[in-house]
Amino acid sequence: MTPSPVVTVFGSLHYDIAVFGPARPRKGETVTGTSWHPKSGGKGGNQAVSAARTGIATSMIGAVADDDFGRFLISNLDRRNVDHTFVRRDASQSTGMSVAIFDDEGDYGAVIVSGSNLTLGDHDVLAARDLLSKTTVLVLQNEIPDAANVAAARAVKQAGGCVLINAAPARALSNELQPLIDIIVVNAIEAEMLAGAPVVETLDGALEAARKLVRLFPEVVVTAGGSGVAYANRDGKEIVIAAVRVNVESTHGAGDEFIGVLAAEIASGKTMNDALQKANMNAAKLVGTPEADRLG
């Protein structure tokens, strides 16, 4: 009997404070906002929720403090059917948080304070070893220490699972982590840093970046914002998908929605073309949904 697919997200959890105003402030400027609200965030948490929403079994490995922010995040995972057995409560740090400032066009800028996310490491991988041995697709990001990503990736690879990393925020990947990655997903800025060459945020630019990065990774996905997404692998297969046109309400979380759905579709055995199409569509739907209408 074939085991049921499992997506495991090893990564960050942030308590987000979303602030809305006519524009984002420039250096030294104060802008009068219109509203604010708290929401669950962190790339890891967002991606786990997005994966679980497809109906696939999804687990989260992470760390929060035993504080109000941490309890808020755990409650959100509960509501979204994400298994949080291995979300550790850490007394040494505060829960990670961020402040995101949105303008009238739906764009935003954010500052994160990592807090308890920086305590993730070998001990979390050891505690979740049984889960990792059954994981179909492991999802990683760059909001936790590189060494933690290496430990989790090794455990999943040894068990025959697939390792997908959303290499964001942009930073160099260690020599230990790079060979463990099966699929890398990056935007134009992250692709530019990893490829060591300028990347134009168009479909042609994304595809060219993907072609360069397959020298380093077996499968590469490069997102190009409102233009779409490009894919390349070492077998020479290439896919280019144009963005779905929607009225932009907010771009916040679109990348995480894309990653979570992509991981779930791959774990479910869908072709890469079908997985990318579904992820692209779901991300577009999120972009067209006002922040106030999004759950969590």
C-alpha positions as CSV (number, residue, x, y, z in Angstrom):
1,M,0.0,0.0,0.0
2,T,1.4,3.4,-1.0
3,P,1.8,5.8,1.9
4,S,-0.3,8.9,1.8
5,P,1.7,12.0,0.8
6,V,3.0,14.3,3.5
7,V,4.3,17.9,3.2
8,T,6.5,19.0,6.1
9,V,7.4,22.7,6.5
10,F,10.5,23.4,8.6
11,G,10.8,27.1,9.1
12,S,9.7,30.4,10.5
13,L,6.6,31.5,12.4
14,H,6.0,35.3,12.8
15,Y,3.3,37.3,14.5
16,D,2.6,39.9,11.8
17,I,1.3,43.4,12.4
18,A,-0.2,44.8,9.1
19,V,-0.4,48.6,8.9
20,F,-2.3,50.3,6.1
21,G,-1.8,53.8,4.8
22,P,-1.8,55.9,1.6
23,A,2.0,55.3,1.1
24,R,5.0,53.8,2.7
25,P,7.1,56.4,4.6
26,R,10.4,57.7,3.2
27,K,13.4,58.2,5.4
28,G,12.5,60.5,8.2
29,E,8.8,60.8,7.2
30,T,5.7,60.1,9.2
31,V,2.6,58.9,7.3
32,T,-0.9,58.8,8.8
33,G,-2.3,55.3,8.5
34,T,-5.9,54.2,8.1
35,S,-6.0,50.9,9.9
36,W,-4.0,47.9,11.2
37,H,-4.5,44.3,12.3
38,P,-2.6,41.3,13.5
39,K,-2.2,38.2,11.4
40,S,-0.3,35.0,11.4
41,G,2.9,35.0,9.3
42,G,6.4,33.8,8.8
43,K,7.2,32.2,5.5
44,G,7.1,28.8,7.1
45,G,3.7,29.2,8.7
46,N,2.2,30.8,5.6
47,Q,3.5,28.0,3.4
48,A,2.2,25.3,5.7
49,V,-1.2,26.8,5.8
50,S,-1.3,27.1,2.0
51,A,-0.3,23.5,1.6
52,A,-2.9,22.3,4.1
53,R,-5.6,24.2,2.4
54,T,-5.2,21.9,-0.6
55,G,-6.2,19.0,1.6
56,I,-2.9,17.3,1.9
57,A,-1.5,16.2,5.3
58,T,0.8,19.0,6.4
59,S,3.0,19.3,9.4
60,M,5.0,22.3,10.7
61,I,8.3,22.2,12.6
62,G,9.2,25.5,14.2
63,A,9.6,27.4,17.4
64,V,7.6,30.1,19.3
65,A,7.8,31.5,22.8
66,D,5.2,30.8,25.5
67,D,3.7,34.2,25.0
68,D,0.6,35.7,23.5
69,F,2.1,35.9,20.0
70,G,3.1,32.3,20.1
71,R,-0.3,31.2,21.3
72,F,-1.9,33.2,18.5
73,L,0.3,31.4,15.9
74,I,-0.4,27.9,17.3
75,S,-4.1,28.7,17.3
76,N,-4.0,29.6,13.6
77,L,-2.2,26.4,12.7
78,D,-4.9,24.5,14.6
79,R,-7.7,26.2,12.7
80,R,-6.0,25.5,9.4
81,N,-5.4,21.8,10.0
82,V,-1.7,22.0,10.2
83,D,-0.1,19.5,12.6
84,H,2.0,21.5,15.1
85,T,3.2,18.6,17.2
86,F,6.8,19.7,16.6
87,V,6.4,23.5,17.0
88,R,8.6,23.9,20.1
89,R,7.9,26.5,22.9
90,D,11.2,28.2,23.6
91,A,11.5,30.2,26.9
92,S,14.8,31.8,25.9
93,Q,13.5,34.1,23.2
94,S,10.4,36.0,22.2
95,T,8.2,34.8,19.3
96,G,9.3,36.0,15.9
97,M,7.4,39.0,14.6
98,S,7.2,41.4,11.7
99,V,5.6,44.8,10.8
100,A,4.4,45.2,7.2
101,I,3.4,48.6,5.9
102,F,1.0,48.6,2.9
103,D,0.3,51.4,0.5
104,D,-2.8,52.2,-1.6
105,E,-1.5,50.0,-4.5
106,G,-1.3,46.9,-2.4
107,D,2.5,46.8,-2.2
108,Y,4.3,46.7,1.1
109,G,7.6,46.9,2.9
110,A,8.3,44.8,6.0
111,V,10.8,44.4,8.9
112,I,11.1,41.0,10.7
113,V,12.5,40.2,14.1
114,S,13.4,36.5,14.0
115,G,13.3,35.8,17.8
116,S,12.7,32.1,18.5
117,N,13.1,31.1,14.9
118,L,16.8,31.4,15.3
119,T,16.8,28.6,18.0
120,L,15.9,26.0,15.4
121,G,18.5,23.3,14.9
122,D,19.6,19.6,15.2
123,H,17.4,19.1,18.3
124,D,14.3,19.9,16.4
125,V,15.2,17.5,13.6
126,L,16.0,14.8,16.1
127,A,12.6,15.3,17.8
128,A,10.8,15.1,14.5
129,R,12.8,12.2,13.0
130,D,9.8,9.9,12.5
131,L,7.9,12.6,10.8
132,L,10.8,13.5,8.5
133,S,11.3,9.8,7.6
134,K,7.7,9.8,6.2
135,T,7.9,13.2,4.5
136,T,7.2,13.3,0.8
137,V,8.2,17.0,0.3
138,L,10.1,19.0,2.8
139,V,9.8,22.8,2.4
140,L,12.6,25.1,3.6
141,Q,13.2,28.9,3.6
142,N,16.0,31.3,4.6
143,E,14.3,32.7,7.7
144,I,16.0,30.1,10.0
145,P,19.6,29.1,10.4
146,D,21.3,27.4,7.5
147,A,22.6,24.6,9.7
148,A,19.0,23.8,10.7
149,N,18.0,23.6,7.0
150,V,21.0,21.3,6.4
151,A,20.0,18.9,9.2
152,A,16.4,18.6,8.1
153,A,17.3,18.2,4.4
154,R,19.7,15.4,5.3
155,A,17.1,13.5,7.3
156,V,14.5,13.7,4.4
157,K,17.0,12.9,1.7
158,Q,18.2,9.8,3.6
159,A,14.5,8.7,3.8
160,G,14.0,9.2,0.0
161,G,12.0,12.4,0.2
162,C,12.2,15.5,-1.9
163,V,13.7,18.8,-0.6
164,L,12.2,22.1,-1.9
165,I,13.7,25.4,-0.8
166,N,12.3,28.8,-1.2
167,A,15.6,30.7,-1.0
168,A,14.2,33.8,0.5
169,P,15.2,36.2,1.9
170,A,18.3,36.3,-0.4
171,R,21.4,34.9,1.1
172,A,24.2,32.5,0.0
173,L,23.5,28.8,0.5
174,S,26.1,26.8,2.2
175,N,28.2,24.1,0.5
176,E,26.5,21.6,2.8
177,L,22.9,22.6,1.9
178,Q,23.2,23.2,-1.9
179,P,23.7,19.5,-2.9
180,L,20.7,18.4,-0.8
181,I,18.3,20.6,-2.7
182,D,16.0,19.0,-5.3
183,I,13.9,22.0,-6.2
184,I,14.7,25.7,-5.6
185,V,12.2,28.5,-6.0
186,V,13.4,32.1,-6.2
187,N,12.3,35.5,-7.3
188,A,14.3,37.8,-9.6
189,I,16.3,39.3,-6.8
190,E,17.2,36.0,-5.2
191,A,18.0,34.5,-8.6
192,E,20.3,37.4,-9.4
193,M,22.3,36.8,-6.2
194,L,22.6,33.1,-6.7
195,A,23.4,33.3,-10.4
196,G,25.9,36.1,-10.0
197,A,24.4,38.0,-13.0
198,P,21.6,40.6,-13.5
199,V,18.0,39.2,-13.9
200,V,15.3,41.1,-15.7
201,E,11.9,40.6,-14.1
202,T,10.2,39.4,-17.2
203,L,9.3,35.8,-18.4
204,D,12.3,35.8,-20.7
205,G,14.5,37.0,-17.9
206,A,13.1,34.4,-15.5
207,L,13.7,31.6,-17.9
208,E,17.3,32.7,-18.6
209,A,18.0,32.8,-14.9
210,A,16.5,29.3,-14.5
211,R,18.8,28.1,-17.2
212,K,21.8,29.5,-15.4
213,L,20.8,28.1,-12.0
214,V,20.3,24.5,-13.2
215,R,24.1,24.3,-13.1
216,L,23.7,24.4,-9.4
217,F,20.3,22.8,-8.7
218,P,18.4,19.9,-10.4
219,E,15.1,21.8,-10.8
220,V,14.7,25.6,-10.7
221,V,11.6,27.8,-10.5
222,V,12.0,31.6,-11.0
223,T,9.0,33.8,-10.3
224,A,8.7,37.1,-12.1
225,G,6.1,39.0,-10.2
226,G,3.3,40.2,-12.3
227,S,4.8,38.6,-15.4
228,G,4.5,34.9,-14.4
229,V,6.9,32.0,-13.7
230,A,9.6,30.0,-15.5
231,Y,11.0,26.5,-14.8
232,A,14.0,24.6,-16.0
233,N,15.6,21.3,-15.1
234,R,18.8,19.4,-15.9
235,D,17.0,17.2,-18.4
236,G,16.4,20.2,-20.6
237,K,12.7,20.6,-19.8
238,E,11.5,24.2,-19.7
239,I,8.1,25.6,-18.8
240,V,6.9,29.2,-19.0
241,I,3.6,30.3,-17.5
242,A,2.2,33.8,-17.8
243,A,0.6,35.5,-14.8
244,V,-3.1,35.3,-14.3
245,R,-4.5,38.9,-14.6
246,V,-6.3,40.1,-11.5
247,N,-7.1,43.4,-9.8
248,V,-4.3,43.7,-7.3
249,E,-5.5,44.1,-3.8
250,S,-2.3,43.0,-1.9
251,T,0.8,41.2,-3.0
252,H,1.5,40.2,0.6
253,G,1.9,36.4,1.0
254,A,1.5,35.6,-2.7
255,G,4.9,34.0,-2.9
256,D,4.1,31.8,0.2
257,E,0.8,30.8,-1.3
258,F,2.6,29.8,-4.5
259,I,5.2,27.7,-2.6
260,G,2.7,25.9,-0.4
261,V,0.4,24.9,-3.2
262,L,3.4,23.9,-5.4
263,A,4.8,21.6,-2.7
264,A,1.3,20.0,-2.1
265,E,0.8,19.4,-5.8
266,I,4.3,17.8,-6.2
267,A,3.8,15.6,-3.2
268,S,0.4,14.5,-4.6
269,G,2.2,13.2,-7.7
270,K,1.1,16.0,-10.2
271,T,3.4,16.8,-13.1
272,M,5.5,19.9,-12.7
273,N,3.5,21.7,-15.4
274,D,0.2,21.0,-13.6
275,A,1.7,21.9,-10.2
276,L,3.0,25.2,-11.5
277,Q,-0.3,26.1,-13.1
278,K,-2.2,25.4,-9.9
279,A,0.3,27.4,-7.8
280,N,0.2,30.3,-10.2
281,M,-3.6,30.4,-10.2
282,N,-3.9,30.2,-6.4
283,A,-1.3,33.0,-5.9
284,A,-3.3,35.2,-8.3
285,K,-6.5,34.6,-6.4
286,L,-4.7,35.6,-3.2
287,V,-3.4,38.8,-4.8
288,G,-6.9,39.7,-5.8
289,T,-8.3,39.2,-2.3
290,P,-8.3,42.2,0.1
291,E,-6.2,41.7,3.2
292,A,-9.3,42.2,5.4
293,D,-11.0,39.2,3.6
294,R,-8.2,36.8,4.2
295,L,-8.5,34.4,7.2
296,G,-5.7,34.5,9.8
